[in-house]
């Protein structure tokens, strides 16, 4: 086992989890699951489905829960840690292997940061560069990670916002919600839901030349609020295929973030670019 290589892969997998809303070039299918307590969704009209989804998008201010990243390819490794979020402000993730903290990440309204603590590398990139030029708010990124449909820059979709989306049926046992206003006036994005449960199954961005996105599974409902616990990632970083699953444990969620959970600028670390990190993955 070449530990340095594995840890670089782990760092990339963590980065992919955060920027999955725009950095993925391919998504594998993942299993869907019915949401208990929502009744029989199969008989709902499209309008009723949309209202059911919107009703479960209840507000939150702070969130703190365990996260696990299981990398299947190019090498198998599992990391666990916690993710902390202040609504519309920031995201902080810390990850461990065998009880040792190996990486942490931070996203705010301006930039994305990631640090490999064992090898003392770090990445710091403007959000606009990471997200292929798309103007995404920190709230948009949080909603994408948690599997909650949103309208770019306007927040999670509520009942009052349903006039700003188009609803369409799909022959593959899914239905689609498409915001009417494109990101930056040119990037279309869609949310696809299961007809059986109204659970979110995928988020897809269409830039006109490329499709980006992520798939979801394992819905969780807490006090009437709905989240998705699992994100499947299948993409390439440089020439290296990355296949990973990110899982949140909402059974252990806490609704406050401790003051100790914060990003600290690394001292004595070497800054590298995402391209340099991708190149290192190709080295034997």
C-alpha positions as CSV (number, residue, x, y, z in Angstrom):
1,X,0.0,0.0,0.0
2,X,1.5,3.3,-1.0
3,X,0.1,5.6,1.6
4,X,1.0,8.9,0.0
5,X,-0.8,8.0,-3.2
6,X,-3.9,6.8,-1.3
7,X,-4.1,10.0,0.8
8,X,-3.9,12.1,-2.3
9,X,-6.8,10.1,-3.7
10,X,-8.7,10.6,-0.4
11,X,-8.1,14.3,-0.6
12,X,-9.5,14.4,-4.1
13,X,-12.5,12.4,-3.1
14,X,-13.2,14.9,-0.3
15,X,-12.9,17.8,-2.8
16,X,-15.2,16.0,-5.2
17,X,-17.8,15.7,-2.4
18,X,-17.8,19.4,-1.8
19,X,-17.7,20.5,-5.5
20,X,-19.9,17.7,-6.8
21,X,-22.4,20.1,-8.0
22,X,-20.2,21.2,-10.9
23,X,-16.9,19.2,-10.9
24,X,-18.2,15.8,-11.9
25,X,-18.1,14.7,-15.5
26,X,-20.0,11.5,-15.0
27,X,-22.4,9.9,-12.4
28,X,-23.2,6.3,-11.9
29,X,-26.7,5.2,-11.0
30,X,-27.5,4.7,-7.4
31,X,-30.4,2.9,-5.6
32,X,-33.5,4.8,-4.7
33,X,-35.5,4.3,-1.5
34,X,-39.0,5.2,-0.4
35,X,-39.4,7.9,2.2
36,X,-41.5,6.7,5.1
37,X,-44.4,8.9,6.2
38,X,-45.0,10.6,2.8
39,X,-47.9,8.4,1.7
40,X,-48.4,6.9,-1.7
41,X,-46.6,9.3,-4.1
42,X,-47.4,7.3,-7.2
43,X,-50.9,8.8,-7.5
44,X,-49.8,12.5,-7.1
45,X,-50.0,15.0,-9.9
46,X,-46.8,16.9,-10.8
47,X,-48.0,20.0,-8.9
48,X,-48.7,17.8,-5.8
49,X,-45.3,16.3,-6.1
50,X,-43.6,19.7,-6.2
51,X,-45.6,20.9,-3.2
52,X,-44.6,17.7,-1.3
53,X,-40.9,18.4,-2.0
54,X,-41.1,22.0,-1.1
55,X,-42.9,21.3,2.2
56,X,-40.0,19.1,3.3
57,X,-37.4,21.9,2.7
58,X,-37.6,23.3,6.2
59,X,-35.0,25.9,7.3
60,X,-31.9,25.3,9.4
61,X,-29.1,27.5,10.7
62,X,-26.3,25.2,11.8
63,X,-25.6,21.6,11.1
64,X,-23.0,19.1,12.4
65,X,-22.9,15.4,11.6
66,X,-20.7,12.4,10.8
67,X,-19.5,11.9,7.2
68,X,-17.9,8.9,5.5
69,X,-16.1,8.8,2.2
70,X,-15.6,5.3,0.6
71,X,-13.3,5.4,-2.4
72,X,-13.6,2.3,-4.6
73,X,-11.3,3.4,-7.5
74,X,-8.4,3.8,-8.3
75,X,-7.6,2.3,-4.9
76,X,-9.9,1.3,-2.0
77,X,-9.8,3.4,1.1
78,X,-12.4,4.6,3.6
79,X,-12.3,7.9,5.5
80,X,-14.6,9.1,8.3
81,X,-15.0,12.5,9.9
82,X,-17.5,15.3,10.4
83,X,-19.0,18.0,8.3
84,X,-20.0,21.4,9.9
85,X,-22.1,24.0,8.2
86,X,-23.4,27.5,9.0
87,X,-26.3,28.2,6.7
88,X,-25.3,30.5,3.8
89,X,-21.9,31.1,5.4
90,X,-19.5,28.2,5.2
91,X,-18.7,24.5,5.1
92,X,-16.0,22.8,7.1
93,X,-15.0,19.1,6.9
94,X,-12.4,17.1,8.8
95,X,-11.4,13.6,7.7
96,X,-9.6,10.7,9.5
97,X,-8.0,7.4,8.6
98,X,-7.4,4.9,11.4
99,X,-8.2,7.6,13.9
100,X,-5.6,10.1,12.5
101,X,-6.7,13.3,10.9
102,X,-5.4,13.4,7.4
103,X,-7.3,16.1,5.6
104,X,-9.6,19.0,6.2
105,X,-11.5,21.3,3.9
106,X,-13.3,24.7,4.0
107,X,-15.6,26.5,1.7
108,X,-16.9,30.0,2.1
109,X,-18.5,32.5,-0.3
110,X,-15.2,33.2,-2.0
111,X,-12.9,30.2,-2.0
112,X,-12.4,26.4,-1.6
113,X,-9.6,25.2,0.6
114,X,-8.2,21.7,1.2
115,X,-5.2,20.5,3.2
116,X,-3.4,17.2,3.2
117,X,-2.2,17.3,6.8
118,X,0.2,14.3,6.5
119,X,2.1,15.6,3.5
120,X,1.6,19.3,4.2
121,X,0.0,20.2,0.9
122,X,-2.9,22.6,0.5
123,X,-5.2,23.9,-2.2
124,X,-6.8,27.3,-2.3
125,X,-8.9,28.2,-5.3
126,X,-11.6,30.8,-6.0
127,X,-15.1,29.3,-6.2
128,X,-15.6,30.7,-9.7
129,X,-12.6,28.7,-10.9
130,X,-13.6,25.5,-9.2
131,X,-17.2,25.7,-10.5
132,X,-16.5,26.1,-14.2
133,X,-17.3,29.8,-14.0
134,X,-20.8,29.3,-12.5
135,X,-22.0,31.8,-10.0
136,X,-23.0,29.5,-7.1
137,X,-23.7,30.8,-3.7
138,X,-22.5,28.9,-0.6
139,X,-26.2,28.1,0.1
140,X,-26.4,26.5,-3.4
141,X,-23.4,24.3,-2.6
142,X,-24.9,23.3,0.8
143,X,-28.2,22.4,-0.7
144,X,-26.5,20.3,-3.5
145,X,-24.5,18.4,-0.9
146,X,-27.5,17.7,1.3
147,X,-29.8,16.8,-1.7
148,X,-32.2,19.7,-1.4
149,X,-33.5,21.4,-4.6
150,X,-32.7,25.0,-4.9
151,X,-32.9,28.1,-7.1
152,X,-29.5,29.6,-7.9
153,X,-28.8,32.4,-5.4
154,X,-32.3,32.4,-4.0
155,X,-32.3,29.5,-1.6
156,X,-33.9,26.1,-1.2
157,X,-37.2,25.8,-3.1
158,X,-40.3,26.6,-1.0
159,X,-44.0,26.5,-1.9
160,X,-43.9,30.2,-2.8
161,X,-41.1,29.6,-5.3
162,X,-42.8,26.9,-7.4
163,X,-43.8,29.5,-10.0
164,X,-40.1,29.8,-10.8
165,X,-39.7,26.2,-11.9
166,X,-41.0,24.0,-14.8
167,X,-42.3,20.5,-14.0
168,X,-42.1,17.7,-16.5
169,X,-42.9,14.0,-16.5
170,X,-40.3,11.4,-17.5
171,X,-40.8,7.9,-18.9
172,X,-38.0,6.4,-16.6
173,X,-40.1,6.5,-13.4
174,X,-38.9,9.9,-12.6
175,X,-40.1,13.5,-12.8
176,X,-38.1,16.6,-13.4
177,X,-38.0,20.1,-11.8
178,X,-36.2,22.7,-13.9
179,X,-35.6,26.3,-12.6
180,X,-36.7,28.8,-15.2
181,X,-33.7,31.1,-14.8
182,X,-30.3,29.7,-15.9
183,X,-27.1,30.2,-13.9
184,X,-25.2,33.1,-15.5
185,X,-28.0,33.2,-18.1
186,X,-26.5,30.1,-19.8
187,X,-26.2,27.0,-17.5
188,X,-29.4,25.0,-17.2
189,X,-29.8,22.7,-14.2
190,X,-32.4,20.1,-13.3
191,X,-33.5,18.1,-10.3
192,X,-34.8,14.6,-11.0
193,X,-37.0,12.8,-8.5
194,X,-38.4,9.3,-8.0
195,X,-42.1,9.0,-8.9
196,X,-42.5,6.4,-6.1
197,X,-41.3,8.5,-3.2
198,X,-40.5,12.1,-4.5
199,X,-36.9,11.4,-3.3
200,X,-34.3,13.4,-5.1
201,X,-32.3,11.1,-7.4
202,X,-30.0,13.4,-9.3
203,X,-28.9,17.0,-10.0
204,X,-27.6,17.7,-13.5
205,X,-26.0,20.9,-14.9
206,X,-25.9,21.5,-18.7
207,X,-23.4,24.1,-19.9
208,X,-24.3,23.5,-23.5
209,X,-21.1,21.6,-24.2
210,X,-20.9,19.3,-21.1
211,X,-23.1,17.7,-18.5
212,X,-22.1,17.8,-14.8
213,X,-23.9,16.3,-11.9
214,X,-24.3,13.9,-9.0
215,X,-26.7,11.2,-7.9
216,X,-28.4,10.7,-4.6
217,X,-29.9,7.8,-2.5
218,X,-31.0,6.9,1.0
219,X,-33.4,9.7,1.9
220,X,-33.7,10.8,5.5
221,X,-36.6,12.7,7.1
222,X,-36.0,14.5,10.4
223,X,-38.9,16.4,12.0
224,X,-40.5,16.9,8.7
225,X,-37.4,18.1,6.9
226,X,-35.9,15.9,4.1
227,X,-32.3,15.3,3.3
228,X,-30.4,12.8,1.1
229,X,-27.8,10.8,3.0
230,X,-25.7,9.4,0.1
231,X,-24.0,10.9,-3.0
232,X,-22.4,8.7,-5.6
233,X,-19.4,10.1,-7.6
234,X,-17.9,8.7,-10.8
235,X,-15.6,11.0,-12.6
236,X,-12.1,11.6,-13.8
237,X,-9.4,13.8,-12.3
238,X,-6.8,14.2,-15.1
239,X,-6.6,10.6,-16.5
240,X,-7.4,9.0,-13.2
241,X,-10.9,7.5,-12.7
242,X,-12.4,8.3,-9.2
243,X,-15.3,6.2,-8.0
244,X,-16.5,7.1,-4.5
245,X,-19.6,7.3,-2.2
246,X,-20.1,10.1,0.3
247,X,-22.5,9.2,3.2
248,X,-23.9,11.5,5.9
249,X,-25.2,10.0,9.2
250,X,-28.3,12.0,10.0
251,X,-29.0,9.6,13.0
252,X,-26.3,11.5,14.8
253,X,-27.0,15.0,13.5
254,X,-26.5,18.0,15.8
255,X,-28.0,21.4,15.1
256,X,-25.2,23.5,16.3
257,X,-21.5,23.9,15.4
258,X,-18.9,24.1,18.1
259,X,-16.5,27.1,18.0
260,X,-13.6,24.7,17.8
261,X,-14.8,23.5,14.3
262,X,-13.1,26.1,12.1
263,X,-10.6,26.3,9.4
264,X,-7.0,27.4,10.3
265,X,-4.7,28.6,7.6
266,X,-1.9,25.9,7.3
267,X,1.6,27.0,8.3
268,X,4.6,25.5,6.6
269,X,2.5,23.8,3.9
270,X,3.2,23.9,0.2
271,X,0.4,25.2,-2.0
272,X,-0.4,23.2,-5.1
273,X,-2.9,23.5,-7.8
274,X,-5.7,21.0,-8.5
275,X,-4.0,20.2,-11.8
276,X,-0.8,19.3,-9.9
277,X,-2.7,17.1,-7.5
278,X,-4.4,15.4,-10.5
279,X,-0.9,14.8,-12.1
280,X,0.4,13.3,-8.9
281,X,-2.4,10.7,-9.0
282,X,-1.1,9.4,-12.3
283,X,2.4,8.8,-10.8
284,X,3.2,5.2,-9.9
